[in-house]
Amino acid sequence: MDTVESIRSWVSTHKLTSIGAIWASAIGASMAYTGSRTALKPSLRLIHARMHAQALTLAVLSGAAAYHYYDKSCRKQEEAASA
């Protein structure tokens, strides 16, 4: 099993953990970025980081839904072809 397939399998099994990890990473990256670029108060930086993380999480959830739909339709086609 190659690396991409093993990652895909792990993400498929641990969907919520993956989304939570992406959200936490986005919070940290946004905090680091805004901390180095602007002179905002920490409370405002946290609000901006949360907004960026929420936008990224929505994009990831949309991608996960699209992948789930694609995977489900491919499985139906394979079952129809083998029957």
Backbone as a printed PyTorch tensor [residue, N CA C, xyz], in Angstrom:
tensor([[[  0.8570,  -1.1770,   0.0000],
         [  0.0000,   0.0000,   0.0000],
         [  0.9030,   1.2400,   0.0000]],

        [[  0.6700,   2.1500,  -0.9200],
         [  1.5040,   3.3400,  -0.9880],
         [  1.0700,   4.3780,   0.0440]],

        [[  1.8490,   5.4300,   0.1560],
         [  1.6330,   6.4320,   1.1940],
         [  0.3070,   7.1670,   1.0140]],

        [[ -0.0080,   7.5590,  -0.2040],
         [ -1.2460,   8.2930,  -0.4540],
         [ -2.4590,   7.4380,  -0.0980]],

        [[ -2.4110,   6.1870,  -0.4650],
         [ -3.5340,   5.2890,  -0.1670],
         [ -3.6780,   5.0660,   1.3380]],

        [[ -2.5560,   4.9590,   2.0450],
         [ -2.6390,   4.7580,   3.4960],
         [ -3.1790,   6.0130,   4.1890]],

        [[ -2.7910,   7.1890,   3.7080],
         [ -3.3240,   8.4360,   4.2740],
         [ -4.8160,   8.5400,   3.9880]],

        [[ -5.2180,   8.2240,   2.7640],
         [ -6.6310,   8.2710,   2.3920],
         [ -7.4490,   7.3090,   3.2440]],

        [[ -6.8920,   6.1290,   3.5000],
         [ -7.5920,   5.1430,   4.3250],
         [ -7.7410,   5.6430,   5.7600]],

        [[ -6.6680,   6.2380,   6.3140],
         [ -6.7160,   6.7370,   7.6890],
         [ -7.7260,   7.8760,   7.8030]],

        [[ -7.7060,   8.8070,   6.8490],
         [ -8.6330,   9.9340,   6.8810],
         [-10.0660,   9.4510,   6.7340]],

        [[-10.2660,   8.4490,   5.8930],
         [-11.6130,   7.9020,   5.7190],
         [-12.1250,   7.2780,   7.0070]],

        [[-11.2410,   6.6550,   7.7530],
         [-11.6250,   6.0250,   9.0100],
         [-11.8050,   7.0460,  10.1330]],

        [[-10.9780,   8.0840,  10.1570],
         [-10.9680,   9.0740,  11.2390],
         [-11.3580,  10.4570,  10.7080]],

        [[-12.5530,  10.5840,  10.1940],
         [-12.9970,  11.8330,   9.5680],
         [-13.0010,  13.0100,  10.5390]],

        [[-13.6350,  12.8420,  11.6870],
         [-13.7460,  13.9590,  12.6240],
         [-12.4030,  14.3480,  13.2300]],

        [[-11.5530,  13.3790,  13.4660],
         [-10.2130,  13.6760,  13.9760],
         [ -9.4380,  14.4920,  12.9510]],

        [[ -9.5750,  14.1350,  11.6910],
         [ -8.8860,  14.8620,  10.6240],
         [ -9.3740,  16.3050,  10.5460]],

        [[-10.6680,  16.4960,  10.6010],
         [-11.2310,  17.8440,  10.5250],
         [-10.8330,  18.6610,  11.7490]],

        [[-10.8320,  18.0480,  12.9180],
         [-10.3940,  18.7460,  14.1250],
         [ -8.9330,  19.1380,  14.0680]],

        [[ -8.0990,  18.2700,  13.5240],
         [ -6.6740,  18.5790,  13.3980],
         [ -6.4520,  19.7200,  12.4120]],

        [[ -7.2000,  19.7290,  11.3340],
         [ -7.0810,  20.8200,  10.3590],
         [ -7.5360,  22.1310,  10.9910]],

        [[ -8.6200,  22.0790,  11.7640],
         [ -9.1180,  23.2850,  12.4270],
         [ -8.0770,  23.8310,  13.4090]],

        [[ -7.5020,  22.9570,  14.2220],
         [ -6.5010,  23.3940,  15.2000],
         [ -5.2580,  23.9440,  14.5020]],

        [[ -4.8560,  23.3070,  13.4210],
         [ -3.7050,  23.7980,  12.6580],
         [ -3.9870,  25.1700,  12.0610]],

        [[ -5.2020,  25.3620,  11.5730],
         [ -5.5680,  26.6520,  10.9940],
         [ -5.5670,  27.7480,  12.0510]],

        [[ -6.0490,  27.4330,  13.2430],
         [ -6.0180,  28.4150,  14.3430],
         [ -4.5740,  28.8180,  14.6340]],

        [[ -3.7070,  27.8260,  14.7830],
         [ -2.3030,  28.1100,  15.0950],
         [ -1.6110,  28.8890,  13.9900]],

        [[ -1.8350,  28.4960,  12.7440],
         [ -1.1980,  29.1900,  11.6260],
         [ -1.6980,  30.6250,  11.5040]],

        [[ -2.9910,  30.8280,  11.6830],
         [ -3.5420,  32.1700,  11.5840],
         [ -3.0540,  33.0610,  12.7230]],

        [[ -2.9680,  32.4970,  13.9240],
         [ -2.4420,  33.2660,  15.0600],
         [ -0.9870,  33.6730,  14.8100]],

        [[ -0.2020,  32.7430,  14.2890],
         [  1.2020,  33.0520,  14.0040],
         [  1.3250,  34.1060,  12.9050]],

        [[  0.5090,  33.9640,  11.8660],
         [  0.5690,  34.9060,  10.7540],
         [  0.1430,  36.3050,  11.1850]],

        [[ -0.9920,  36.4280,  11.8520],
         [ -1.4610,  37.7540,  12.2640],
         [ -0.5750,  38.3400,  13.3570]],

        [[  0.0390,  37.4900,  14.1550],
         [  0.9430,  37.9860,  15.1850],
         [  2.2030,  38.6120,  14.6100]],

        [[  2.6520,  38.0770,  13.4870],
         [  3.8710,  38.6010,  12.8880],
         [  3.6020,  39.7560,  11.9210]],

        [[  2.3780,  39.8880,  11.4250],
         [  2.0770,  40.8920,  10.4010],
         [  1.3890,  42.1460,  10.9370]],

        [[  0.6000,  42.0250,  11.9610],
         [ -0.1810,  43.1720,  12.4310],
         [  0.0320,  43.3770,  13.9220]],

        [[ -0.3140,  44.5570,  14.3620],
         [ -0.1810,  44.8870,  15.7810],
         [ -1.5540,  44.9030,  16.4470]],

        [[ -2.2860,  43.8110,  16.3000],
         [ -3.6070,  43.7150,  16.9140],
         [ -3.5030,  43.1930,  18.3400]],

        [[ -4.5240,  43.4940,  19.1320],
         [ -4.5820,  42.9350,  20.4750],
         [ -4.7870,  41.4280,  20.3550]],

        [[ -4.3230,  40.6610,  21.3560],
         [ -4.4710,  39.2000,  21.2970],
         [ -5.9210,  38.7420,  21.1340]],

        [[ -6.8610,  39.4570,  21.7190],
         [ -8.2620,  39.0550,  21.5870],
         [ -8.7360,  39.1860,  20.1410]],

        [[ -8.3140,  40.2330,  19.4550],
         [ -8.6950,  40.4090,  18.0520],
         [ -7.9980,  39.3850,  17.1600]],

        [[ -6.7450,  39.0830,  17.4890],
         [ -6.0360,  38.0560,  16.7200],
         [ -6.7340,  36.7150,  16.8550]],

        [[ -7.2120,  36.4010,  18.0510],
         [ -7.9190,  35.1410,  18.2670],
         [ -9.2400,  35.1020,  17.4970]],

        [[ -9.9460,  36.2170,  17.4700],
         [-11.1950,  36.2800,  16.7110],
         [-10.9230,  36.0690,  15.2300]],

        [[ -9.9010,  36.7260,  14.6960],
         [ -9.5610,  36.5570,  13.2820],
         [ -9.1090,  35.1300,  12.9910]],

        [[ -8.3340,  34.5670,  13.8880],
         [ -7.8750,  33.1850,  13.6950],
         [ -9.0530,  32.2180,  13.6890]],

        [[-10.0030,  32.4420,  14.5670],
         [-11.1880,  31.5740,  14.6190],
         [-11.9990,  31.6860,  13.3380]],

        [[-12.1230,  32.8890,  12.8190],
         [-12.8610,  33.0750,  11.5650],
         [-12.1570,  32.3830,  10.3980]],

        [[-10.8360,  32.5050,  10.3310],
         [-10.0850,  31.8280,   9.2700],
         [-10.2270,  30.3200,   9.3980]],

        [[-10.1430,  29.8140,  10.6170],
         [-10.2580,  28.3700,  10.8340],
         [-11.6590,  27.8760,  10.4800]],

        [[-12.6790,  28.6560,  10.7820],
         [-14.0390,  28.2460,  10.4300],
         [-14.2220,  28.1970,   8.9140]],

        [[-13.6560,  29.1670,   8.2070],
         [-13.7570,  29.1650,   6.7500],
         [-13.0440,  27.9390,   6.1730]],

        [[-11.8650,  27.6420,   6.6880],
         [-11.1340,  26.4680,   6.2180],
         [-11.8860,  25.1880,   6.5530]],

        [[-12.4820,  25.1240,   7.7350],
         [-13.2380,  23.9400,   8.1310],
         [-14.4430,  23.7340,   7.2280]],

        [[-15.1310,  24.8080,   6.8710],
         [-16.2580,  24.6800,   5.9390],
         [-15.7950,  24.1730,   4.5820]],

        [[-14.6410,  24.6460,   4.1260],
         [-14.1070,  24.1690,   2.8450],
         [-13.7530,  22.6900,   2.9300]],

        [[-13.1470,  22.2760,   4.0330],
         [-12.7850,  20.8690,   4.2030],
         [-14.0340,  19.9980,   4.3060]],

        [[-15.0330,  20.4500,   5.0460],
         [-16.2820,  19.6880,   5.1390],
         [-16.9720,  19.5660,   3.7820]],

        [[-16.9500,  20.6340,   3.0000],
         [-17.5240,  20.5750,   1.6510],
         [-16.7670,  19.5800,   0.7900]],

        [[-15.4430,  19.6000,   0.8930],
         [-14.6340,  18.6360,   0.1480],
         [-14.8950,  17.2110,   0.5930]],

        [[-15.0490,  17.0180,   1.8930],
         [-15.3310,  15.6790,   2.4110],
         [-16.6970,  15.1830,   1.9370]],

        [[-17.6740,  16.0780,   1.8930],
         [-19.0000,  15.6900,   1.4010],
         [-18.9420,  15.3300,  -0.0800]],

        [[-18.2060,  16.1150,  -0.8600],
         [-18.0660,  15.8200,  -2.2840],
         [-17.3520,  14.4880,  -2.4900]],

        [[-16.3110,  14.2380,  -1.7030],
         [-15.5900,  12.9690,  -1.8170],
         [-16.4980,  11.8000,  -1.4340]],

        [[-17.2570,  11.9630,  -0.3700],
         [-18.1750,  10.9100,   0.0690],
         [-19.1980,  10.6010,  -1.0200]],

        [[-19.7620,  11.6300,  -1.6310],
         [-20.7350,  11.4380,  -2.7030],
         [-20.0800,  10.7370,  -3.8950]],

        [[-18.8720,  11.1810,  -4.2730],
         [-18.1530,  10.5800,  -5.3980],
         [-17.8390,   9.1150,  -5.1070]],

        [[-17.3510,   8.8330,  -3.9120],
         [-16.9970,   7.4660,  -3.5320],
         [-18.2300,   6.5690,  -3.5280]],

        [[-19.3320,   7.0940,  -3.0130],
         [-20.5750,   6.3160,  -2.9630],
         [-21.0910,   6.0100,  -4.3690]],

        [[-21.0290,   6.9870,  -5.2670],
         [-21.5100,   6.7550,  -6.6340],
         [-20.5900,   5.7930,  -7.3780]],

        [[-19.2850,   5.8420,  -7.1140],
         [-18.3560,   4.8950,  -7.7460],
         [-18.6230,   3.4710,  -7.2620]],

        [[-18.9150,   3.3180,  -5.9860],
         [-19.2160,   1.9810,  -5.4540],
         [-20.4880,   1.4180,  -6.0660]],

        [[-21.5060,   2.2650,  -6.2550],
         [-22.7480,   1.8020,  -6.8790],
         [-22.4960,   1.3550,  -8.3130]],

        [[-21.6720,   2.0930,  -9.0410],
         [-21.3590,   1.7260, -10.4230],
         [-20.5840,   0.4150, -10.4740]],

        [[-19.6510,   0.2160,  -9.5290],
         [-18.8860,  -1.0370,  -9.4910],
         [-19.7970,  -2.2250,  -9.1670]],

        [[-20.7270,  -2.0190,  -8.2300],
         [-21.6630,  -3.0940,  -7.8790],
         [-22.5780,  -3.4170,  -9.0510]],

        [[-23.0140,  -2.4060,  -9.7650],
         [-23.8850,  -2.6320, -10.9300],
         [-23.1250,  -3.3490, -12.0390]],

        [[-21.8520,  -3.0300, -12.2000],
         [-21.0600,  -3.6600, -13.2520],
         [-20.7390,  -5.1190, -12.9240]],

        [[-20.5580,  -5.4260, -11.6470],
         [-20.2100,  -6.7960, -11.2540],
         [-21.4500,  -7.6900, -11.1240]],

        [[-22.6240,  -7.1130, -11.0410],
         [-23.8510,  -7.9070, -10.8790],
         [-24.3690,  -8.4530, -12.1860]]])
